[in-house]
Amino acid sequence: MSRGHSSSSCSCNSWGTQNPRLSNHGGGVLSHGGAPICNCGEVAVLITARTTKNGGKQFWGCPNYRRGSEALIGCNYFKWCSEDAADERDNTIIRQRRKIFILEKELKGSRMFVNVLLGIMGLLVVMNIIVLSRLMKSV
């Protein structure tokens, strides 16, 4: 695995947003730089996979996962880099759908208000015609 990428040099920083709900395997809120925080409380590092199946694919991992020839340490935090962008896109779509729903509801309410006003105006016109016709008969 290749280490050493910072979140600022990566195209995978969840669009620069900070969303504490973006987590995987029980942890991983985003830091101020856009990188997630692993379960150890450290800023996760961007790693490039070198496996046959996932070669070149980037993921976030615990910076304490392995150090040189030491045994396995750290919290085993893992999250594919593309998951951040997908999560944020999904959240954006949900927010936009809510906005559309609210705007459609407001539009429907506005149309109803306009129809009520037109009805009242029509009623007033009819009442004015009746009053004017009675006034004309009395003259």
Buried (B, 14 or more C-beta within 10 A) or exposed (E): EEEEBEBEEBEBBBEEBEBEEBBBEEBBEBBEEBBBBBBBEBBBBBBBBEEEEEEEBBBBBBBBBBEEEEEEEBBBBBBBBEBBBEBBEEBEEEEEEEEEEEEEEEEEEEEEEEEEEEEEEEEEEEEEEEEEEEEEEEE
